[in-house]
């Protein structure tokens, strides 16, 4: 646990002060023991999210403000693929029926604006099916349930195996 706390502090110190001041959304950190995800939590605010605000087929920071990070305290698994212990930038490419999740080794990215120049640092890409929710989720939420990472926002839920 001590190493997870140190990792979160280290990630925060990588962010330029100006980037931290420019945040527009609240931020959260979730953990399941081995995995820690730190992300911005934007609100729906009446907007169409997927296929609207976040275009289908376009790499997204999986949150707001600086790109989302995922830390593995020890070697683990994401989408059924092996992942070495460490911290990665976590991106997603949403589509109507499935999303592609990307772990990238370039830390300190703001949004996904520089993804194309850093895509050579991708560690892995995995696909996961999306499903429609009957009622909208107002604020982007990422949960870790022990064996999965669950992303919910608007009327979309995506679950990817993560341990």
C-alpha positions as CSV (number, residue, x, y, z in Angstrom):
1,X,0.0,0.0,0.0
2,X,2.9,2.3,0.8
3,X,4.2,1.9,-2.8
4,X,0.7,2.8,-4.2
5,X,0.6,6.0,-2.2
6,X,4.1,6.9,-3.3
7,X,3.2,6.2,-7.0
8,X,0.2,8.5,-6.8
9,X,2.3,11.2,-5.2
10,X,5.0,10.8,-7.9
11,X,2.4,11.0,-10.7
12,X,1.0,14.2,-9.2
13,X,4.5,15.7,-9.1
14,X,5.0,15.0,-12.8
15,X,2.3,17.4,-13.7
16,X,3.3,20.9,-14.4
17,X,1.7,23.4,-11.9
18,X,0.0,25.2,-14.8
19,X,-1.7,21.9,-15.9
20,X,-3.0,21.3,-12.3
21,X,-4.4,24.8,-12.2
22,X,-6.1,24.4,-15.6
23,X,-8.3,21.4,-14.4
24,X,-11.9,21.8,-15.2
25,X,-13.3,18.7,-13.6
26,X,-13.0,17.0,-10.2
27,X,-10.5,14.1,-10.1
28,X,-10.5,10.8,-8.3
29,X,-8.3,7.8,-7.6
30,X,-9.6,4.2,-7.4
31,X,-7.6,1.2,-6.4
32,X,-8.1,-2.6,-5.9
33,X,-4.8,-3.4,-4.3
34,X,-2.7,-4.0,-7.4
35,X,-4.2,-1.5,-9.8
36,X,-4.7,2.3,-9.2
37,X,-6.5,4.5,-11.7
38,X,-6.3,8.3,-11.4
39,X,-8.6,10.3,-13.7
40,X,-10.7,13.4,-14.2
41,X,-14.5,13.0,-13.7
42,X,-16.4,15.3,-16.1
43,X,-20.2,15.6,-15.9
44,X,-22.7,14.9,-18.7
45,X,-24.5,18.3,-18.2
46,X,-27.2,17.4,-20.8
47,X,-24.6,16.7,-23.5
48,X,-24.6,13.6,-25.8
49,X,-21.3,12.0,-24.8
50,X,-20.3,9.1,-27.0
51,X,-20.7,9.8,-30.7
52,X,-21.1,13.5,-29.7
53,X,-18.7,15.2,-27.3
54,X,-16.4,12.1,-27.6
55,X,-16.3,11.1,-31.2
56,X,-16.5,7.4,-32.1
57,X,-13.2,6.1,-33.5
58,X,-11.1,8.8,-31.9
59,X,-8.5,8.3,-29.1
60,X,-9.8,9.8,-25.9
61,X,-8.0,10.5,-22.6
62,X,-10.6,8.5,-20.7
63,X,-11.5,11.4,-18.5
64,X,-10.9,15.1,-18.3
65,X,-7.9,17.3,-18.2
66,X,-4.6,15.4,-18.1
67,X,-4.7,11.9,-19.5
68,X,-5.8,9.1,-17.1
69,X,-3.1,7.0,-15.5
70,X,-3.1,3.4,-14.4
71,X,-0.5,1.9,-12.1
72,X,0.2,-1.7,-11.5
73,X,1.9,-2.2,-8.1
74,X,3.1,-5.7,-9.3
75,X,2.9,-7.5,-12.6
76,X,-0.7,-8.0,-13.6
77,X,-3.1,-8.4,-16.5
78,X,-5.3,-6.0,-18.6
79,X,-7.7,-7.3,-21.1
80,X,-6.2,-10.8,-20.8
81,X,-2.7,-9.5,-21.7
82,X,0.3,-9.4,-19.3
83,X,1.3,-6.0,-17.9
84,X,4.6,-5.3,-16.1
85,X,4.5,-3.4,-12.8
86,X,4.6,0.4,-13.4
87,X,2.5,3.4,-14.4
88,X,1.0,3.9,-17.8
89,X,-1.2,6.5,-19.5
90,X,-4.6,4.9,-20.2
91,X,-6.5,5.9,-23.3
92,X,-9.7,4.6,-24.9
93,X,-11.1,4.7,-28.4
94,X,-14.9,4.4,-28.0
95,X,-17.1,2.9,-30.7
96,X,-20.8,1.9,-30.6
97,X,-20.3,-1.8,-29.9
98,X,-16.8,-2.0,-28.5
99,X,-13.9,0.1,-27.2
100,X,-10.2,-0.2,-27.6
101,X,-8.2,0.5,-24.4
102,X,-4.6,1.6,-24.8
103,X,-1.8,1.5,-22.2
104,X,1.0,3.9,-23.2
105,X,4.4,4.3,-21.5
106,X,4.6,8.1,-22.1
107,X,3.5,9.8,-18.8
108,X,2.6,13.5,-18.3
109,X,0.3,13.8,-21.3
110,X,-2.4,16.5,-21.3
111,X,-5.5,15.0,-22.9
112,X,-4.9,12.9,-26.0
113,X,-3.6,15.8,-28.0
114,X,-0.1,14.3,-28.4
115,X,-1.2,10.7,-28.7
116,X,-0.3,10.3,-32.3
117,X,3.3,11.4,-31.7
118,X,3.5,9.0,-28.7
119,X,1.6,6.0,-30.1
120,X,4.9,4.2,-30.7
121,X,5.1,3.9,-26.9
122,X,1.9,1.8,-26.7
123,X,2.5,-1.1,-24.4
124,X,-0.8,-2.9,-25.4
125,X,-4.2,-2.4,-26.9
126,X,-7.2,-4.5,-26.0
127,X,-10.9,-4.5,-27.1
128,X,-13.9,-4.7,-24.8
129,X,-17.6,-4.7,-25.7
130,X,-19.7,-1.8,-24.6
131,X,-23.3,-2.1,-23.4
132,X,-26.1,0.4,-23.2
133,X,-27.4,1.4,-19.8
134,X,-31.1,2.0,-19.3
135,X,-30.5,5.3,-17.3
136,X,-27.7,7.7,-17.8
137,X,-24.7,8.1,-15.4
138,X,-24.2,11.8,-14.9
139,X,-20.5,11.8,-14.0
140,X,-17.8,9.6,-15.6
141,X,-17.1,6.8,-13.2
142,X,-14.3,4.2,-13.3
143,X,-14.6,1.3,-10.8
144,X,-12.3,-1.6,-10.0
145,X,-14.2,-4.7,-8.7
146,X,-11.2,-7.0,-8.2
147,X,-11.1,-8.7,-11.6
148,X,-12.4,-5.9,-13.8
149,X,-12.2,-2.2,-14.6
150,X,-15.7,-0.8,-15.3
151,X,-16.2,2.5,-17.1
152,X,-19.6,4.2,-17.0
153,X,-20.8,7.5,-18.4
154,X,-24.0,8.7,-20.0
155,X,-25.8,5.5,-21.2
156,X,-22.6,3.4,-21.8
157,X,-20.8,0.8,-19.7
158,X,-17.6,-1.0,-20.7
159,X,-16.0,-3.7,-18.7
160,X,-12.4,-4.9,-19.3
161,X,-10.7,-7.6,-17.3
162,X,-8.0,-6.1,-15.1
163,X,-6.1,-7.7,-12.2
